[in-house]
Amino acid sequence: MVVGVPKELKDQETRVALTPAGVKSLVDLGHAVLIENNAGALSAFSNEEYVAAGASIYEHSAKLWADSQMVLKVKEPVEAEYANFRPDLTLFTYLHLAPLPGLTERLLRDKVTGIAYETVTGINKSLPLLTPMSEVAGRMSIQVGASYLEKGKGGRGLLLGGVPGVPPAKVCILGGGIVGTNAAKMALGMGADVTIVDLSLDRLRDLDDIFNGRVKTLASSAYNVSKAVEQSELVIGAVLIPGKSAPRILTAAMVKRMLPGSVIVDVAIDQGGCIETARPTSHTNPSYVVDGVVHYCVTNMPAAVPNTSTLALTNATFPFVAMLANLGPIPAIKHSTGLAEGLNTFQGSLACEGVAQSQGKEWKSALELVA
Protein backbone atom coordinates (compact mmCIF):
# COMPACT_ATOMS: atom_id res chain seq x y z
CA MET A 1 0.00 0.00 0.00
CA VAL A 2 1.07 3.59 -0.61
CA VAL A 3 0.73 5.55 2.63
CA GLY A 4 0.90 9.35 2.59
CA VAL A 5 1.59 11.77 5.43
CA PRO A 6 0.83 15.42 4.58
CA LYS A 7 1.83 18.45 6.60
CA GLU A 8 -0.93 19.53 8.99
CA LEU A 9 -2.78 22.73 8.00
CA LYS A 10 -4.82 23.40 11.14
CA ASP A 11 -3.68 26.55 12.96
CA GLN A 12 -0.31 25.83 14.62
CA GLU A 13 -0.84 22.08 14.40
CA THR A 14 2.75 20.99 14.90
CA ARG A 15 2.28 17.22 15.25
CA VAL A 16 2.86 14.70 12.47
CA ALA A 17 1.00 11.43 11.92
CA LEU A 18 4.00 9.11 11.56
CA THR A 19 7.51 9.04 13.02
CA PRO A 20 10.62 7.87 11.14
CA ALA A 21 10.44 4.66 13.20
CA GLY A 22 6.92 4.10 11.88
CA VAL A 23 8.11 4.70 8.32
CA LYS A 24 10.88 2.11 8.74
CA SER A 25 8.40 -0.46 10.05
CA LEU A 26 5.98 0.10 7.15
CA VAL A 27 8.77 -0.05 4.56
CA ASP A 28 10.05 -3.27 6.12
CA LEU A 29 6.53 -4.67 5.69
CA GLY A 30 6.71 -3.88 1.97
CA HIS A 31 4.75 -0.63 1.83
CA ALA A 32 5.68 2.74 0.31
CA VAL A 33 5.55 5.87 2.47
CA LEU A 34 5.26 9.42 1.15
CA ILE A 35 6.06 12.35 3.49
CA GLU A 36 5.34 15.96 2.64
CA ASN A 37 8.39 18.22 2.80
CA ASN A 38 9.11 19.22 6.44
CA ALA A 39 5.91 17.54 7.70
CA GLY A 40 7.77 16.40 10.81
CA ALA A 41 10.04 19.40 11.33
CA LEU A 42 7.99 20.99 14.12
CA SER A 43 7.91 17.65 15.95
CA ALA A 44 11.73 17.51 15.69
CA PHE A 45 11.82 14.91 12.88
CA SER A 46 13.81 15.98 9.84
CA ASN A 47 13.38 15.09 6.16
CA GLU A 48 16.74 13.33 6.38
CA GLU A 49 15.47 11.01 9.11
CA TYR A 50 12.44 10.10 7.03
CA VAL A 51 14.53 9.44 3.93
CA ALA A 52 16.95 7.28 5.93
CA ALA A 53 13.93 5.29 7.13
CA GLY A 54 12.84 4.69 3.52
CA ALA A 55 10.29 7.42 2.82
CA SER A 56 9.95 9.55 -0.30
CA ILE A 57 9.72 13.31 0.27
CA TYR A 58 7.01 15.16 -1.68
CA GLU A 59 7.16 18.91 -2.26
CA HIS A 60 3.47 19.33 -3.11
CA SER A 61 0.63 18.28 -0.84
CA ALA A 62 -1.92 17.74 -3.63
CA LYS A 63 0.44 15.35 -5.42
CA LEU A 64 1.01 13.41 -2.20
CA TRP A 65 -2.75 13.03 -1.61
CA ALA A 66 -3.26 11.94 -5.23
CA ASP A 67 -0.51 9.30 -5.09
CA SER A 68 -1.56 7.86 -1.70
CA GLN A 69 -4.03 5.05 -1.16
CA MET A 70 -4.22 5.80 2.58
CA VAL A 71 -3.55 9.20 4.11
CA LEU A 72 -2.55 9.49 7.76
CA LYS A 73 -3.16 12.76 9.56
CA VAL A 74 -3.35 14.06 13.10
CA LYS A 75 -6.29 16.47 12.89
CA GLU A 76 -9.44 16.59 10.80
CA PRO A 77 -8.99 18.02 7.28
CA VAL A 78 -9.54 21.75 6.85
CA GLU A 79 -11.45 23.14 3.85
CA ALA A 80 -8.27 23.65 1.82
CA GLU A 81 -7.81 19.86 1.87
CA TYR A 82 -11.33 18.88 0.81
CA ALA A 83 -10.37 19.02 -2.87
CA ASN A 84 -8.10 16.01 -2.27
CA PHE A 85 -11.00 13.71 -1.33
CA ARG A 86 -11.95 10.88 -3.69
CA PRO A 87 -13.83 7.55 -3.53
CA ASP A 88 -10.77 5.27 -3.41
CA LEU A 89 -9.12 7.18 -0.54
CA THR A 90 -8.80 5.88 3.01
CA LEU A 91 -8.34 8.64 5.57
CA PHE A 92 -7.11 7.71 9.06
CA THR A 93 -7.04 10.61 11.53
CA TYR A 94 -8.88 12.34 14.35
CA LEU A 95 -12.15 13.35 12.66
CA HIS A 96 -14.37 14.61 15.52
CA LEU A 97 -17.27 14.84 13.06
CA ALA A 98 -20.12 15.39 15.53
CA PRO A 99 -19.77 19.21 15.59
CA LEU A 100 -18.60 19.39 11.94
CA PRO A 101 -21.55 18.77 9.60
CA GLY A 102 -19.74 20.44 6.69
CA LEU A 103 -16.82 18.02 6.82
CA THR A 104 -19.20 15.10 7.31
CA GLU A 105 -21.17 16.06 4.19
CA ARG A 106 -18.01 16.39 2.11
CA LEU A 107 -16.62 13.01 3.20
CA LEU A 108 -19.98 11.43 2.36
CA ARG A 109 -20.28 13.24 -0.96
CA ASP A 110 -16.80 12.18 -2.05
CA LYS A 111 -17.28 8.61 -0.72
CA VAL A 112 -14.12 8.67 1.39
CA THR A 113 -13.43 5.77 3.75
CA GLY A 114 -12.99 7.85 6.90
CA ILE A 115 -11.66 6.08 10.00
CA ALA A 116 -11.52 8.18 13.16
CA TYR A 117 -8.85 7.65 15.79
CA GLU A 118 -11.24 8.80 18.50
CA THR A 119 -13.83 6.06 17.92
CA VAL A 120 -11.48 3.10 17.39
CA THR A 121 -12.02 0.80 20.37
CA GLY A 122 -9.86 -1.60 22.33
CA ILE A 123 -10.42 -4.08 25.13
CA ASN A 124 -13.55 -3.38 27.20
CA LYS A 125 -14.59 -0.58 24.82
CA SER A 126 -11.51 1.48 25.71
CA LEU A 127 -10.39 4.22 23.29
CA PRO A 128 -6.71 3.39 22.71
CA LEU A 129 -6.07 6.09 20.10
CA LEU A 130 -7.81 8.83 22.06
CA THR A 131 -6.15 7.94 25.35
CA PRO A 132 -2.61 9.25 24.71
CA MET A 133 -3.81 12.67 23.57
CA SER A 134 -6.33 12.77 26.42
CA GLU A 135 -3.43 12.15 28.78
CA VAL A 136 -1.45 14.99 27.22
CA ALA A 137 -4.42 17.38 27.11
CA GLY A 138 -5.44 16.56 30.69
CA ARG A 139 -1.99 17.32 32.02
CA MET A 140 -1.65 20.40 29.85
CA SER A 141 -5.01 21.77 30.99
CA ILE A 142 -3.58 22.40 34.46
CA GLN A 143 -0.37 23.96 33.14
CA VAL A 144 -2.42 26.24 30.89
CA GLY A 145 -4.97 27.01 33.59
CA ALA A 146 -2.24 27.89 36.09
CA SER A 147 -0.70 30.25 33.55
CA TYR A 148 -4.00 31.98 32.78
CA LEU A 149 -4.69 32.50 36.48
CA GLU A 150 -1.80 34.97 36.40
CA LYS A 151 -2.87 38.60 36.36
CA GLY A 152 -0.98 39.35 33.14
CA LYS A 153 -3.18 36.90 31.24
CA GLY A 154 -6.45 38.19 32.67
CA GLY A 155 -6.68 35.80 35.59
CA ARG A 156 -7.44 36.39 39.22
CA GLY A 157 -3.75 36.65 40.13
CA LEU A 158 -3.43 33.31 41.91
CA LEU A 159 -0.59 30.86 42.34
CA LEU A 160 -2.23 27.48 41.84
CA GLY A 161 -0.58 25.81 44.82
CA GLY A 162 -0.56 28.83 47.10
CA VAL A 163 2.27 29.30 49.66
CA PRO A 164 2.51 28.67 53.41
CA GLY A 165 -0.14 30.81 55.05
CA VAL A 166 -2.05 31.36 51.80
CA PRO A 167 -4.54 28.72 50.57
CA PRO A 168 -4.14 27.09 47.14
CA ALA A 169 -6.49 27.71 44.24
CA LYS A 170 -9.58 25.51 43.97
CA VAL A 171 -9.77 23.37 40.83
CA CYS A 172 -13.03 21.75 39.68
CA ILE A 173 -12.73 19.02 37.06
CA LEU A 174 -15.92 18.09 35.20
CA GLY A 175 -15.49 14.44 34.22
CA GLY A 176 -13.42 11.70 35.80
CA GLY A 177 -12.15 9.89 32.70
CA ILE A 178 -8.66 9.94 31.18
CA VAL A 179 -8.54 13.74 30.81
CA GLY A 180 -9.97 14.37 34.25
CA THR A 181 -7.71 11.86 35.99
CA ASN A 182 -4.57 13.26 34.37
CA ALA A 183 -5.66 16.81 35.14
CA ALA A 184 -6.15 15.82 38.77
CA LYS A 185 -2.67 14.28 38.94
CA MET A 186 -1.10 17.51 37.71
CA ALA A 187 -3.25 19.75 39.88
CA LEU A 188 -2.46 17.73 43.00
CA GLY A 189 1.22 17.74 42.10
CA MET A 190 1.11 21.55 41.96
CA GLY A 191 -0.60 21.72 45.34
CA ALA A 192 -4.12 22.72 44.29
CA ASP A 193 -7.38 21.95 46.10
CA VAL A 194 -9.05 19.52 43.66
CA THR A 195 -12.66 18.38 43.18
CA ILE A 196 -13.75 15.92 40.46
CA VAL A 197 -17.40 15.77 39.36
CA ASP A 198 -18.72 12.70 37.55
CA LEU A 199 -22.06 10.98 36.91
CA SER A 200 -20.77 7.51 37.74
CA LEU A 201 -20.61 6.70 41.43
CA ASP A 202 -18.46 3.67 40.60
CA ARG A 203 -15.97 5.94 38.85
CA LEU A 204 -15.94 8.30 41.81
CA ARG A 205 -15.18 5.34 44.08
CA ASP A 206 -12.29 4.37 41.80
CA LEU A 207 -10.95 7.93 41.87
CA ASP A 208 -11.18 8.02 45.64
CA ASP A 209 -9.03 4.89 45.75
CA ILE A 210 -6.61 6.15 43.08
CA PHE A 211 -5.96 9.39 44.92
CA ASN A 212 -6.27 7.94 48.41
CA GLY A 213 -8.83 10.54 49.43
CA ARG A 214 -6.67 13.52 48.44
CA VAL A 215 -9.20 14.57 45.77
CA LYS A 216 -12.76 15.55 46.68
CA THR A 217 -15.35 13.64 44.63
CA LEU A 218 -18.83 14.93 43.83
CA ALA A 219 -21.81 13.25 42.16
CA SER A 220 -22.87 15.23 39.12
CA SER A 221 -26.10 17.22 39.25
CA ALA A 222 -26.96 20.75 38.16
CA TYR A 223 -26.98 21.85 41.80
CA ASN A 224 -23.63 20.25 42.65
CA VAL A 225 -21.93 21.50 39.48
CA SER A 226 -23.18 25.04 40.06
CA LYS A 227 -21.96 25.11 43.67
CA ALA A 228 -18.60 23.55 42.82
CA VAL A 229 -17.74 25.93 40.00
CA GLU A 230 -18.87 29.00 41.90
CA GLN A 231 -16.28 28.14 44.55
CA SER A 232 -13.48 27.30 42.09
CA GLU A 233 -10.90 29.50 40.40
CA LEU A 234 -10.03 26.95 37.69
CA VAL A 235 -12.59 24.72 35.94
CA ILE A 236 -11.55 21.94 33.55
CA GLY A 237 -14.14 20.61 31.06
CA ALA A 238 -13.35 16.91 30.58
CA VAL A 239 -16.64 15.28 29.59
CA LEU A 240 -16.64 12.90 26.62
CA ILE A 241 -19.26 10.69 24.98
CA PRO A 242 -17.40 8.83 22.19
CA GLY A 243 -18.43 10.04 18.75
CA LYS A 244 -21.19 12.34 20.03
CA SER A 245 -21.31 16.04 20.79
CA ALA A 246 -20.28 16.68 24.38
CA PRO A 247 -23.20 17.45 26.73
CA ARG A 248 -23.34 21.00 28.07
CA ILE A 249 -22.68 20.46 31.77
CA LEU A 250 -21.85 24.04 32.73
CA THR A 251 -24.47 26.62 31.69
CA ALA A 252 -23.95 30.28 30.87
CA ALA A 253 -25.85 31.19 34.05
CA MET A 254 -23.39 29.14 36.11
CA VAL A 255 -20.41 30.80 34.40
CA LYS A 256 -21.86 34.21 35.23
CA ARG A 257 -21.77 33.33 38.93
CA MET A 258 -18.08 32.35 38.88
CA LEU A 259 -15.49 34.58 40.52
CA PRO A 260 -14.09 37.36 38.29
CA GLY A 261 -10.71 36.33 36.89
CA SER A 262 -11.49 32.61 37.15
CA VAL A 263 -10.36 30.39 34.29
CA ILE A 264 -12.13 27.72 32.23
CA VAL A 265 -10.18 25.21 30.10
CA ASP A 266 -12.64 23.16 28.01
CA VAL A 267 -10.74 20.10 26.80
CA ALA A 268 -14.01 18.71 25.39
CA ILE A 269 -14.11 21.47 22.76
CA ASP A 270 -13.12 19.01 19.98
CA GLN A 271 -16.56 17.47 20.46
CA GLY A 272 -18.33 20.83 20.74
CA GLY A 273 -17.45 21.59 24.36
CA CYS A 274 -19.15 20.74 27.66
CA ILE A 275 -19.49 24.38 28.72
CA GLU A 276 -22.22 26.55 27.20
CA THR A 277 -20.01 29.62 26.83
CA ALA A 278 -17.19 27.67 25.16
CA ARG A 279 -16.33 28.17 21.50
CA PRO A 280 -13.36 26.76 19.58
CA THR A 281 -10.15 28.80 19.70
CA SER A 282 -6.68 28.33 18.24
CA HIS A 283 -3.11 28.53 19.46
CA THR A 284 -2.87 31.89 17.67
CA ASN A 285 -5.89 33.32 19.53
CA PRO A 286 -6.33 30.91 22.44
CA SER A 287 -8.53 32.75 24.93
CA TYR A 288 -11.43 35.14 25.39
CA VAL A 289 -13.45 36.47 28.32
CA VAL A 290 -17.14 35.98 29.11
CA ASP A 291 -18.64 37.62 32.22
CA GLY A 292 -15.19 38.19 33.63
CA VAL A 293 -14.17 34.52 33.24
CA VAL A 294 -11.20 33.65 31.02
CA HIS A 295 -11.98 30.82 28.55
CA TYR A 296 -9.24 28.71 26.92
CA CYS A 297 -10.77 26.38 24.30
CA VAL A 298 -8.00 25.41 21.87
CA THR A 299 -9.08 22.42 19.79
CA ASN A 300 -5.60 20.93 19.38
CA MET A 301 -3.96 21.51 22.74
CA PRO A 302 -1.37 18.70 22.42
CA ALA A 303 0.16 20.52 19.42
CA ALA A 304 1.88 22.80 21.94
CA VAL A 305 4.13 19.86 22.88
CA PRO A 306 4.49 18.13 19.49
CA ASN A 307 7.48 15.89 20.11
CA THR A 308 5.87 14.27 23.16
CA SER A 309 2.45 14.18 21.49
CA THR A 310 3.63 12.72 18.19
CA LEU A 311 5.58 9.95 19.90
CA ALA A 312 2.65 9.12 22.20
CA LEU A 313 0.11 9.18 19.37
CA THR A 314 2.07 7.04 16.93
CA ASN A 315 2.87 4.48 19.64
CA ALA A 316 -0.88 3.91 19.79
CA THR A 317 -1.87 4.28 16.12
CA PHE A 318 0.84 2.21 14.47
CA PRO A 319 -0.60 -1.28 15.07
CA PHE A 320 -3.84 -0.16 13.39
CA VAL A 321 -1.94 1.58 10.58
CA ALA A 322 0.00 -1.61 9.93
CA MET A 323 -3.21 -3.69 9.93
CA LEU A 324 -4.88 -1.36 7.43
CA ALA A 325 -1.82 -1.36 5.18
CA ASN A 326 -1.25 -5.13 5.35
CA LEU A 327 -4.85 -6.25 4.88
CA GLY A 328 -6.44 -3.29 3.10
CA PRO A 329 -9.24 -1.24 4.69
CA ILE A 330 -12.22 -3.53 4.06
CA PRO A 331 -10.56 -6.80 5.21
CA ALA A 332 -9.02 -4.96 8.19
CA ILE A 333 -12.42 -3.61 9.27
CA LYS A 334 -13.94 -7.10 8.91
CA HIS A 335 -11.04 -8.54 10.92
CA SER A 336 -10.94 -5.97 13.73
CA THR A 337 -13.95 -4.96 15.81
CA GLY A 338 -11.93 -1.99 17.05
CA LEU A 339 -11.36 -0.67 13.53
CA ALA A 340 -14.99 -1.31 12.66
CA GLU A 341 -15.97 1.01 15.53
CA GLY A 342 -13.54 3.56 14.10
CA LEU A 343 -15.22 3.65 10.68
CA ASN A 344 -17.19 6.90 10.37
CA THR A 345 -17.84 7.23 6.63
CA PHE A 346 -17.81 4.61 3.86
CA GLN A 347 -18.83 4.93 0.19
CA GLY A 348 -21.26 7.75 0.90
CA SER A 349 -22.80 6.27 4.07
CA LEU A 350 -22.40 7.27 7.68
CA ALA A 351 -21.13 4.47 9.93
CA CYS A 352 -20.97 6.15 13.36
CA GLU A 353 -24.09 6.22 15.52
CA GLY A 354 -22.84 9.08 17.67
CA VAL A 355 -22.25 11.35 14.68
CA ALA A 356 -25.61 10.35 13.21
CA GLN A 357 -27.41 11.27 16.42
CA SER A 358 -25.58 14.59 16.72
CA GLN A 359 -26.40 15.57 13.14
CA GLY A 360 -29.81 13.96 12.70
CA LYS A 361 -28.63 11.61 9.94
CA GLU A 362 -29.23 7.96 9.12
CA TRP A 363 -26.43 5.48 9.63
CA LYS A 364 -25.54 1.83 9.11
CA SER A 365 -23.11 -0.32 11.05
CA ALA A 366 -19.60 -0.68 9.69
CA LEU A 367 -19.87 -4.44 9.24
CA GLU A 368 -23.15 -4.01 7.35
CA LEU A 369 -21.51 -1.50 5.02
CA VAL A 370 -18.38 -3.52 4.26
CA ALA A 371 -20.16 -6.89 4.02
N, C-alpha and C positions, 0 to 999 in steps of 0.2 A: 504494500500500500504506500501511496505517496502522502506524507503527513506534512502539513504546512503550519508554521507558527508566525503570524504577522505581528508587527509592532502594535501595542495597544494605543487606541486613540482617545479613550475616555480621559477627561481632564486630569493631568498629573498621575495617570495610572502607570506606575513604574515597574510593576511586576511583569514577568514573562511566563508563558504557559509550559515551557520545557527547559530543563537545565542541560548543559553539555553531557552530563552523565546519562540523562534520559535519551538524548540523541544517540549516544554510543550504544545503549542497550537496544534501541529500535533498529539501528543499522546492523548490529550483530544478529538480529532476528530476521534480517533480509529486507527491511523496509528502507525507503528513501525519505529523508527529512529535509525540508526547505525552511530556512530561517530568514526573515526579513532583516535587512541591514541594520545593525545596532539594536535589534529587538531586545537583547538581554543586557545592553550597556548599563541601564539604570539599576539593574539588579546585580551589577558587578560581574557579568559574564560577557566576555569579549567575543567579537566575530572569530578571532583566531582560535579560541577555545572550541567554538562550535565546529569550525572547519576541521580541527584536529580530531574531533569526535566523529567526523564523517558527514556533516551537514553541508548543503549547498546554500550559499548566501545569495539572496535575491534583493536587487535594488528597488524593485517596484512592487508595492503591495498587491495591486490588481492582478499582476502576472502570477504572483505567489498563490493567491486565491484560485485563479483559473487552473493552475497546474496541480492543485492539491485535491485529493479525494476526501481527506478528512482535515479540517482546520481545528487546531487547538488554540483557545484563547483563555484569558483570565476573566474578563468582564464581558457583559452582553454587548453585542455590536451596536455602534452608534449609527446614525442615519447615513453618514458618509460611506459606511460599509455595506449598506443594504444592496447596492448595485452588484455586489459580488455573489449574491445568493443565486442558487440554481437547484434543480430537482435532484441531481446526482451528488449533492454535497452533504457530507456529515459534519455537523458543527458540535463540538464538545467544549462547553464553557459554563460559567455561571450565567444563567439566563434571567432569573428573577422576573418571570413574565407577568405575574399576577397584577402588578401596577403598571404594566407596559402594553396596553392593547394595541398600540401602533406597531410595535415590534412583533407581537404575536400574529397580527394580520399579515405582515409581510412574510414571515416565515411560513405561514400557511399558504399564502398566495404563491410563493415560489417553491413550495413543496420540499423544503429543506428538512432533513432528518436532524432535529435539534435535541440534543441530550444535555440535560442540565446537571451540573455538578451538585447543586443544592438539593436535588430530589433523588439522587442515586442512594440506595439504601444498603446497609450491611447487616450484620447479625443483630437480631432483635429490633429490627427497624431503625437501627442507628443511621446516622448521616455522615459517613466516613469522609466525604469530600467537603462537607460544610464544616466539620469539626475543627480542622486546623486553623481556618480563617476566623472561626468563632472564638477560638482560643486567643488568637492574636488580637482581634477586635475587642474582646472582653478585657484583656490586660491593658490595651491601649486606651480604652474608654476612661480608665482612672487616671492615667498619665495626662490625657487631654483635659479631663475635667479638673484635675488639680491645677493645671496651667491656666485654665480659663477662670478659675476662682481668684486669680490674681487681679488686683485693681487695674493694672495696665491693660488687661484684656476685657474689662467690663464687669469683672466679677466682684464679689462681696469683699474681697481683700483678706481671704482666709488661707492659712497654711493647713493643708488637709489633715495632717497629724497633730496639729497644735504643738505646744511646748509645755514643759512643767508649769503648772499654775494656770494654764489656758486650755480649755477643752478642745478636742479635735472637732473637725467638721463632721456633720452627719451625712451619710451616704445612704440613699434608698435605691435598691436595685429591683426593678420590675421584671421578674422572671428568674427562675432558678436553674436554668439549663446550662449549656456549655458556656455561653457568654456570661451569664450571671455568676456562675461559679468562679470563672477566671477573674471577673471584675472584683468579686469579693476577696479573692486571694491577694490581689494587688492592693486593694483598699485597706485590708487588714495589715498587710506588710508595711504600709505607709502610716499606720497608726490611726486610721479613721474609725468612727463609730458607725457600724454597718448594719443595715436591715435589708433582708431579702423578702420580697412578696411573691407568692406563687399560689396558683389554684390548687395544686396537688398537695394534700396533707402528707402523703407518702414521701414526696420529694422534699418537703420541709423537714420531715424526720431524718431523711438521708443527710441533708445539709447540716442539721444540728449535730449529727454524728461526725460528719466530715470536719466541721470546724470546732468540734468539742465545746459547743455552747458559746463560742466567742462572737458569733453572728446572731443577731436577733432575727427570728423568723416570724412571718405574719401571713395568715390566710388571706387570700385576695378577695376583696369586696370593694364596692365603690366607697363605702365609709372608711374602711381601713386604708385604702390607697390614698384617699384625700387627706386623712390625718397624717399619714407617714410622709407624704411629699411636702405638706405644709411645714413640717418640722425639719426638713432636710435642706442642706445647701447644695448638694449634688445628687441628681437623679439620673440613673442609667436605665434606658429603655432596652430590654433584652428579651422581649416576647416573640416567639416564633411558632407559626403553624406551618409545617412544610408545604411549600407550593402555593399557599394561600396568602392573601393580603393579611398583614398583621392586624389584630384587633386593637381598637383605640381604647387603651386602658386608662390613660390620663387625659381628662377633658380640658378644654380651654378654660372653663370655670375654675378647675383645680389649679391650673397653671397661674391664673390671676391671683390666687391666694398664697402663692409661694413668696418667700422672702425676696425683696429686691436684691439683685446681684447674684442670685442663685444660678446654677448651671444645669442644663439638661443635655445629655449626650444620648441620642436615640440611635442605638446600634441596629435596630429593626428597620431602619429607613429603607434598606434595599427591598423590603417587602411592603413598602408604603408607610412604615412607621407605626409605633404603638402609642404615640402621643398626638393629640388632636392638632396642636399648634406646630407640629414638625413638618418641614418640607425639605426635599433633597437639596444639599449644598455640595460644594466641591472643595478640593484642597486649595484652590485659588481664592475662593470666597467661602470660608468654612462656617461662619457663624452669623447670627442675626439676633435681635432682641425682640421679645414679645412681652408686654406688661412687666418690663424690668427684669425679665429672666433671659439669660444668655442661652441660645440654642445652638448646639453643634450637631449637624446631621449629614456628615460627609458619607456618601454612598460607597466609597472604596477606602475605608480607613486603613486597612493593612498595606496599602500602597505607600504609606509613609515610611514603612520599614521593609523595603522590597527584597533585600537579600534574605532576611529571615522568612518573610512570607512566601517567596518563590520556592525556597527549599522545602518549607513545611507543606505547601500545596502540592508540589510535584511528588513528594514522598507518598502522598495519598492517592493522587490521580494516576500515577504511572501503571499500576496493575490493570486498571480499566482501559487505559490507552493501549497497552499491549494486547489486551483481549480483543478490543475493537479492530486493531490493525491485523492481528493474526487470523481472526475468524471472519472479519467483515462485520458491518453493523447489524444486519438482520440475524445471522447466526449467533452473534454475540448476545443480542437481546433475547433470543430464544434460549440461549444457554444460561444466562445470568438473570436471576430475579432482580438483583440490585440494579443492573443496567436497564432492565425493563421499567422499573420505577423511575429511572432517570429520563426516559423518553418523554419529551414534551410535545413535539410536533413530528408528523410523519406523513409524507405524500399528501399534504393538504388537510390532514385531520389533526385534531387536538388529542393528546394522549395523557394529559395530566388533569385529574379531577379537581385539584385545588385551583389551578388556573381557570378551568371551566366555570367553577362556582364563582370565582372572583369577577369574571368577565361576562357571565350569563351566556356561556356558549355550550354547545353539545360536545361530548367527548366519547372516545372509545378506549378500551384498555390497550396497552402496548401489545400484549400477546395476541389480541384479536386483530390488530392492525397488521402485524408482521406475519400472521399465520399463512 
